[in-house]
Amino acid sequence: MRSVQIYDTTLRDGTQGEGVSLSLQDKLLITERLDEIGADYIEGGYPLSNEKDAEYFRRAQQLTLKHAKICAFGMTRRRGMSAAEDPGMKALLESGAPVCTIVGKTSDFHVSRVLRVSLEENLDMIRDSVSFLHQSGRELIYDAEHFFDGFKANPEYALSTIRAAAEAGACLVTLCDTNGGTMPEEIARLTAAAIEALAPLGVAVGIHCHNDCDLAVANSIAAVDAGATQVQGTINGFGERCGNADLISVVANLALKKGYQVMGGRSLERLTELSRYVYETANMNLRNNQPFVGHSAFAHKGGMHVHAVARATESYEHINPALVGNERRILVSELSGRSNIAALTTGHNLQNDSALMDKILRRVVSLENEGYQFESAEASFDLLVRKCAGTFTAHFERVKYHVEVGVDESGKVTTEATVKLRVQGDMRHEVAEGDGPVNALDAALRKALNGNFPALRDMRLVDYKVRVVNSEAGTAARIRVAIESADRDTVWGTTGVSENIIEASWIALVDAVEFKLHKDELRQPSDASSANAPIAHPVRDAVEA
């Protein structure tokens, strides 16, 4: 089992992506997570570029890392000065990082048109920069920018640049597909050529691919198969333009599909956690369809698929999702078959009632035609099942509600909601103010119910989303509201649809409250024999099944 080093550049190359921004504390926290999971190298930034990166290297020295080495990134010295005089070289030394990564020009086009120096001067810049840092006691990685494009244009010169770096003291030369336009077969062939050229010098080769052709992961794997011993990339593929090779997919493929040893041989069960942690820290939306770790990576919606997975999970899953810390999800929609309903109602023990299954399915299809979506509204689906089965008992009945929005004398927008309910035979009439219509309705609803159901004090609204269902209808379009709620131990989703956003919100709110009350009732067994009975949770039960 050949070992492949993982070099993470999320904190430097990843932050060059549009919309990606990390604070100093973010970068330090991600560094610790990367070390815990087994990354070999963590590139912290370019210490000359800004004060935050310079401070990162000062603070990183205080971290207690168990495995990873911190790398400082820089460029070859400027033309017309020695490496010892160059501000970039000085910044790399002052960073205190044990590893320095230097990027230099490989393409004769870039040397003459971008750097505007002679080909020989570029070689001198590479030699001087690498030698200076190597002699200062730093481990030196050389990044050969535009290697593949440069090789195709002038192979002799491209090879001379990486030889210059190797001869000057680089321990590894990374081949960069900087424009992201190289095909996998070219990556493999030219990586092999570079390995052959550097073999007499005893210097290994790494790979750094950009994703402009959506091939960064495939290209990275092709390079490893050709003999590369290190892969550079970013968590979730963050980076400039179309991003970098996604190390999540690189690591999973190398270990689970190709049999290479990565992350020091550690388990990959924290990959999903790491991916989502980086998204959250960067304040970016998760990519649901991201391979291996996405929320939808092991989600099954088509009835035929669900039927097959129920019999043999490998029929529609290329790995066990638990290997990367993910989980299987069964979805319900108008595309579902009876197998989906059966899988999602295991907690209700209804799977042997085919007529009821068909009734539930017809109801789901009808509601989805109106704009409902139950994929992330498992609580609303749970209540739908209860209603179809005749086991649902409403805890309260709406008589009416009213919401008023206005502006007071100071110009402040005010919102007030009035709710009239029938609760266990009693009439409740409550008024509450809120930050907006939904908040005011929620407050009034709780005031009307808390006297009878004090457990609602534990319930809180976590998220609220609005989506136009049929935008072609303009201002008369249907609105779908999705609400995520939580208490001390459970998170659940509900949904409501109406042409009126307030009514859609009310429907979703009522479902959230009803689910909470039904859930809590199941936790109060009528006899000791059922004291450990689990809470009915269709999505969880389907996953476990």
C-alpha positions in Angstrom: 0.0 0.0 0.0 1.8 3.1 -1.2 1.5 6.2 1.0 0.4 9.5 -0.6 0.9 12.8 1.2 -2.0 15.2 1.5 -1.1 18.9 1.3 -4.0 21.3 2.2 -4.0 24.8 0.8 -7.6 25.8 1.9 -6.2 28.6 4.0 -4.3 30.2 1.1 -5.4 29.0 -2.4 -8.9 28.3 -1.1 -9.4 31.8 0.1 -8.8 33.1 -3.4 -12.2 31.7 -4.3 -15.1 34.2 -4.8 -17.1 34.6 -1.6 -14.5 32.7 0.6 -13.2 34.7 3.5 -11.6 33.4 6.7 -10.7 35.3 9.8 -7.5 34.7 11.7 -9.4 32.6 14.3 -11.1 30.7 11.5 -7.8 29.7 10.0 -6.4 28.6 13.3 -9.4 26.5 14.1 -9.4 24.8 10.6 -5.7 24.1 11.1 -6.4 22.2 14.2 -9.2 20.2 12.5 -7.0 19.4 9.5 -4.3 18.2 11.9 -6.7 16.0 13.8 -7.9 14.3 10.6 -4.4 13.6 9.4 -3.4 16.1 6.8 0.4 16.0 6.2 1.0 19.6 5.2 -1.2 22.8 5.9 -0.4 25.8 3.9 -1.3 28.8 6.1 -0.9 31.7 3.7 1.5 34.1 2.1 3.2 36.0 4.9 4.2 39.0 2.7 0.7 39.6 1.4 -1.2 40.9 4.5 -0.9 41.2 8.2 -3.5 38.5 8.9 -1.3 35.9 7.2 1.8 37.1 9.0 0.0 36.9 12.3 -1.3 33.5 11.5 2.3 32.1 11.4 3.1 33.7 14.7 0.0 32.2 16.3 0.4 28.8 14.6 3.6 28.3 16.5 1.6 28.1 19.7 -0.6 25.3 18.4 0.1 21.8 19.5 -0.1 19.9 16.3 0.2 16.1 16.4 0.9 15.3 12.7 0.7 18.2 10.2 3.5 20.5 9.2 2.7 24.2 8.7 3.8 25.6 5.3 4.4 29.3 4.3 3.8 30.1 0.7 5.9 32.5 -1.4 7.3 33.3 -4.9 10.8 33.1 -6.3 12.9 36.2 -5.7 12.4 39.3 -7.7 14.6 40.0 -10.7 17.6 42.1 -10.2 18.2 41.4 -6.5 19.6 38.5 -4.5 17.4 36.1 -2.6 18.8 37.5 0.7 17.6 41.0 -0.2 14.2 40.0 -1.4 11.3 41.0 0.9 9.4 37.8 0.1 12.3 35.6 1.1 12.7 37.5 4.3 9.0 37.2 5.1 9.2 33.4 4.6 12.1 33.1 7.0 10.4 35.4 9.6 7.3 33.3 9.4 9.0 30.6 11.4 7.2 27.9 9.3 9.2 24.7 9.1 8.2 24.2 5.5 8.4 26.8 2.7 6.6 26.4 -0.6 8.0 28.4 -3.5 6.1 28.9 -6.8 8.1 29.7 -9.9 7.5 30.0 -13.7 7.8 26.8 -15.8 6.3 28.1 -19.1 8.6 30.1 -21.4 5.6 32.1 -22.4 5.0 33.3 -18.8 8.7 33.9 -18.3 9.0 36.2 -21.4 5.5 37.8 -21.4 4.6 38.0 -17.7 7.8 38.1 -15.8 9.6 39.8 -18.7 13.0 38.3 -18.0 15.2 36.0 -20.0 14.8 32.2 -19.7 18.2 31.9 -18.0 17.4 34.7 -15.5 14.2 32.7 -14.5 16.4 29.7 -13.9 18.7 31.7 -11.7 15.7 33.1 -9.8 14.5 29.5 -9.1 18.0 28.3 -8.0 18.7 31.3 -5.8 15.3 31.2 -4.0 15.3 27.5 -3.4 18.9 27.4 -2.3 18.6 30.4 0.0 15.7 28.8 1.9 17.2 25.3 1.9 20.4 26.5 3.4 18.4 28.3 6.1 17.3 24.9 7.3 13.7 24.9 5.8 12.1 22.0 4.1 11.4 23.2 0.6 8.6 22.3 -1.8 8.8 23.8 -5.2 5.5 24.5 -7.1 6.1 24.4 -10.9 3.4 26.8 -12.1 1.9 26.1 -15.5 4.0 22.9 -15.8 1.7 21.1 -18.1 1.0 24.0 -20.5 4.7 24.9 -20.4 5.8 21.3 -21.1 3.5 21.0 -24.1 4.9 24.3 -25.5 8.6 23.7 -24.7 9.4 20.4 -22.9 13.1 21.0 -22.7 12.7 24.3 -20.8 10.0 23.1 -18.6 12.1 20.2 -17.4 15.1 22.5 -16.9 13.1 24.6 -14.4 12.2 21.6 -12.2 15.7 20.3 -12.4 17.0 23.7 -11.3 14.7 23.5 -8.2 15.7 20.0 -7.4 19.4 20.6 -7.7 19.1 23.7 -5.4 17.6 21.7 -2.6 13.8 21.2 -3.1 12.7 18.0 -1.5 9.6 17.7 -3.7 8.5 19.4 -7.0 4.8 19.9 -7.4 3.5 20.0 -11.0 0.7 22.6 -11.3 -2.1 22.5 -13.8 -2.6 26.1 -13.1 -5.2 26.9 -15.9 -7.0 23.6 -15.2 -7.2 22.7 -18.9 -5.2 19.5 -19.0 -6.8 16.1 -19.6 -6.2 13.1 -17.3 -4.2 11.1 -19.9 -1.9 14.1 -20.4 -1.5 14.5 -16.7 -0.4 10.9 -16.4 2.0 11.0 -19.3 3.7 14.3 -18.3 3.8 13.4 -14.6 5.7 10.2 -15.6 8.1 12.4 -17.7 8.8 14.7 -14.8 9.4 11.7 -12.4 11.9 10.2 -14.9 13.7 13.6 -15.2 14.0 14.0 -11.4 14.7 10.4 -10.5 18.5 10.8 -10.8 18.3 13.7 -8.3 16.2 11.7 -5.8 13.4 14.3 -5.7 9.8 13.2 -5.6 6.9 14.7 -7.5 3.5 16.1 -6.3 0.4 17.3 -8.2 -1.7 20.5 -7.9 -4.7 20.7 -10.1 -7.3 23.4 -10.8 -10.9 22.4 -11.7 -11.6 24.5 -14.8 -12.6 21.4 -16.8 -14.2 19.7 -13.8 -11.3 17.2 -13.8 -9.2 18.3 -10.9 -9.9 15.2 -8.8 -9.6 12.9 -11.8 -6.3 14.6 -12.8 -4.9 14.3 -9.2 -5.7 10.6 -9.1 -4.1 10.1 -12.6 -1.0 11.8 -11.4 -0.8 9.6 -8.3 -1.3 6.5 -10.4 1.6 7.7 -12.6 3.9 8.0 -9.5 3.2 11.3 -7.8 3.6 11.0 -4.0 1.7 14.2 -2.9 -1.6 15.8 -3.7 -2.3 19.5 -3.1 -5.9 20.7 -2.9 -8.5 22.3 -0.8 -11.4 21.1 1.4 -14.6 21.2 -0.7 -12.6 22.4 -3.7 -12.5 26.0 -2.7 -10.4 28.3 -4.9 -10.1 30.8 -7.7 -12.3 30.5 -10.8 -13.7 27.0 -10.7 -11.7 26.0 -7.6 -9.0 23.4 -6.8 -9.0 19.6 -6.5 -11.5 18.8 -3.7 -9.4 17.0 -1.1 -12.5 15.3 0.3 -13.0 13.4 -2.9 -9.3 12.9 -3.5 -8.8 11.3 -0.1 -11.9 9.1 -0.4 -11.1 7.9 -3.9 -7.4 7.3 -3.1 -8.1 5.3 0.0 -11.4 3.6 -0.7 -11.2 3.0 -4.4 -7.5 2.8 -5.2 -6.0 1.3 -2.0 -3.5 4.0 -1.3 -2.7 5.0 2.3 -3.6 8.6 3.1 -4.0 10.7 6.2 -1.5 8.5 8.0 -3.8 5.5 7.6 -6.5 7.1 9.8 -10.2 6.3 9.4 -12.1 8.5 7.0 -15.2 8.6 9.2 -14.7 12.3 10.0 -14.6 13.5 6.3 -18.2 14.6 6.3 -17.8 16.4 9.6 -14.7 18.2 8.3 -16.3 19.2 5.0 -19.3 20.7 6.8 -17.2 22.4 9.4 -15.2 24.2 6.8 -18.4 25.3 5.0 -19.9 26.6 8.3 -16.7 28.4 9.3 -16.4 30.1 5.9 -20.2 31.0 6.2 -20.9 29.2 2.9 -23.8 27.0 1.8 -23.2 23.3 1.8 -23.2 21.7 -1.6 -25.9 19.0 -1.3 -24.8 16.9 -4.2 -21.1 16.9 -3.2 -19.7 13.4 -3.7 -19.1 11.3 -0.5 -20.1 14.0 2.0 -23.0 15.9 0.6 -26.4 15.8 2.2 -27.8 14.1 -1.0 -24.8 11.9 -1.7 -26.7 8.8 -0.4 -30.2 10.1 -0.7 -32.7 7.8 -2.6 -35.8 9.3 -4.1 -36.9 7.1 -7.1 -39.2 4.3 -6.1 -37.2 1.7 -8.0 -34.0 2.8 -6.3 -35.5 2.7 -2.8 -37.0 -0.8 -3.5 -33.6 -2.1 -4.5 -31.7 -0.4 -1.6 -34.1 -2.0 0.8 -33.0 -5.4 -0.4 -29.3 -4.6 -1.0 -27.8 -1.3 -0.2 -24.9 -1.8 -2.7 -27.5 -1.9 -5.5 -27.4 2.0 -5.6 -24.6 2.9 -3.3 -20.9 2.6 -4.3 -19.7 2.6 -0.7 -21.2 2.3 2.8 -21.9 6.0 3.7 -20.6 5.4 7.2 -17.1 5.0 5.9 -16.9 8.7 5.3 -19.2 9.7 8.2 -22.3 10.2 6.0 -25.7 8.6 6.2 -28.4 7.1 3.9 -31.5 9.1 3.4 -34.8 8.0 1.9 -36.8 10.8 0.3 -40.5 11.1 -0.5 -42.0 13.0 -3.4 -44.2 12.6 -6.4 -41.5 10.3 -7.9 -41.8 7.9 -4.9 -43.2 4.4 -5.0 -44.6 2.3 -2.3 -41.1 1.3 -1.3 -40.3 4.9 -0.3 -43.5 5.0 1.8 -42.7 1.7 3.4 -39.2 2.7 4.3 -40.3 6.0 5.8 -43.1 4.6 7.9 -41.3 1.8 9.6 -41.8 3.6 12.9 -45.6 3.4 12.4 -45.6 -0.3 11.6 -47.8 0.2 8.5 -45.7 -1.5 5.9 -48.1 -4.5 5.6 -51.1 -2.3 4.8 -50.8 -1.9 1.1 -54.0 0.0 0.8 -52.8 2.6 3.3 -49.5 2.8 1.6 -51.3 3.7 -1.7 -53.4 6.2 0.2 -50.3 8.0 1.6 -48.6 7.9 -1.7 -51.6 9.5 -3.5 -51.8 12.2 -0.9 -48.1 13.0 -1.2 -48.4 13.2 -5.0 -51.4 15.5 -4.7 -49.7 17.8 -2.2 -46.5 18.0 -4.2 -48.6 19.0 -7.2 -49.8 21.9 -5.0 -46.2 22.9 -4.2 -45.4 20.9 -1.1 -42.0 19.3 -0.7 -41.4 16.7 2.0 -37.7 15.9 1.5 -36.7 18.2 4.3 -40.0 18.3 6.1 -40.0 14.9 7.8 -42.2 16.1 10.6 -44.9 17.3 8.2 -44.7 13.9 6.5 -45.0 12.1 9.8 -48.2 14.0 10.5 -49.5 13.3 7.0 -49.0 9.5 7.7 -50.9 9.8 11.0 -53.8 11.6 9.3 -54.0 9.0 6.6 -53.9 6.2 9.1 -56.5 7.9 11.3 -54.1 8.0 14.3 -53.7 11.8 14.4 -55.5 13.8 17.1 -55.2 17.6 16.9 -54.2 19.2 20.2 -55.9 22.5 19.3 -58.1 24.0 16.7 -57.7 27.3 15.0 -60.7 29.6 15.2 -59.0 32.6 13.6 -55.8 34.6 13.5 -55.0 38.2 12.5 -51.7 39.9 11.8 -51.2 43.6 11.7 -48.1 45.4 10.5 -47.7 49.2 11.0 -45.3 52.0 11.7 -45.4 54.0 15.0 -44.7 57.7 15.5 -40.9 57.2 15.6 -41.0 55.3 12.2 -40.4 51.9 13.8 -42.1 49.0 12.1 -44.3 47.1 14.5 -46.0 43.7 14.2 -48.8 42.3 16.3 -50.6 39.0 16.0 -53.9 37.9 17.5 -54.7 34.2 17.7 -58.0 32.6 18.8 -57.8 28.8 19.4 -60.0 26.1 20.9 -57.8 24.1 23.2 -59.3 21.0 25.0 -62.7 22.5 24.9 -61.6 26.0 26.1 -61.4 29.1 24.0 -58.1 30.9 24.1 -57.6 34.4 22.7 -54.1 35.8 22.8 -52.2 38.8 21.4 -48.4 39.1 21.0 -45.9 41.4 19.3 -42.9 40.2 17.3 -40.0 41.2 15.1 -42.1 40.2 12.1 -45.4 38.5 11.2 -44.1 34.9 11.7 -42.4 35.8 15.0 -45.5 37.5 16.3 -47.7 34.5 15.2 -45.4 32.1 16.9 -45.4 34.1 20.1 -49.2 34.4 20.2 -49.6 30.7 19.4 -47.3 29.8 22.3 -49.1 32.1 24.7 -52.3 30.3 23.9 -50.9 26.8 24.3 -48.2 27.0 27.1 -50.8 26.7 29.9 -51.8 23.3 28.6 -48.5 22.2 27.1 -45.5 23.6 29.1 -43.0 21.5 27.2 -43.4 23.9 24.3 -41.0 26.2 26.2 -38.2 23.9 25.1 -39.1 24.3 21.5 -37.3 26.9 19.3 -37.3 27.9 15.7 -33.9 27.2 14.1 -34.4 28.2 10.5 -37.1 29.8 8.2 -37.0 29.6 4.4 -39.3 30.9 1.7 -39.5 29.7 -1.9 -41.8 30.8 -4.7 -43.3 27.7 -6.2 -44.8 29.0 -9.5 -43.0 32.2 -10.2 -44.8 32.6 -13.5 -47.9 33.6 -11.5 -46.1 36.8 -10.3 -47.5 38.3 -7.1 -50.3 35.6 -7.1 -47.7 32.8 -7.0 -47.8 30.1 -4.4 -45.3 30.3 -1.6 -43.6 27.4 0.1 -42.4 28.0 3.7 -40.0 25.6 5.3 -39.4 25.8 9.0 -36.7 23.9 11.0 -37.5 23.5 14.7 -35.6 22.0 17.6 -35.9 21.1 21.3 -33.3 19.6 23.7 -32.7 16.4 21.7 -34.4 16.6 18.3 -34.4 18.7 15.1 -37.4 18.5 12.7 -38.6 20.2 9.6 -42.1 21.2 8.6 -43.6 22.9 5.5 -46.6 24.9 4.4 -47.9 26.1 1.0 -50.3 28.9 0.2 -50.7 32.0 -2.1 -50.5 33.9 1.2 -47.0 33.8 2.9 -48.6 34.3 6.3 -50.9 31.3 5.9 -48.1 29.2 4.5 -46.1 30.1 7.6 -49.0 29.3 9.9 -49.4 25.8 8.4 -45.7 25.1 8.9 -45.8 26.5 12.5 -48.8 24.4 13.4 -47.1 21.2 12.0 -44.0 22.1 14.0 -46.0 22.4 17.3 -48.2 19.3 16.6 -45.1 17.2 15.9 -43.5 18.3 19.1 -46.6 17.5 21.1 -47.0 14.0 19.5 -43.3 13.3 19.9 -43.4 14.1 23.6 -46.5 12.0 24.2 -44.7 9.0 22.8 -42.0 9.6 25.5 -44.6 9.2 28.2 -45.3 5.4 28.2 -48.5 4.2 29.7 -46.7 1.2 31.4 -43.3 0.2 32.5 -42.8 -2.3 29.7 -42.8 0.5 27.1 -40.5 2.8 29.1 -37.7 2.6 26.6 -39.9 2.9 23.5 -38.2 5.0 20.8 -39.6 8.2 19.4 -41.2 7.8 16.0 -39.0 9.5 13.5 -39.6 8.3 9.9 -36.4 9.6 8.4 -34.1 8.3 11.2 -35.9 4.9 11.2 -35.5 4.6 7.5 -31.8 5.3 7.7 -31.3 2.8 10.5 -33.4 0.2 8.6 
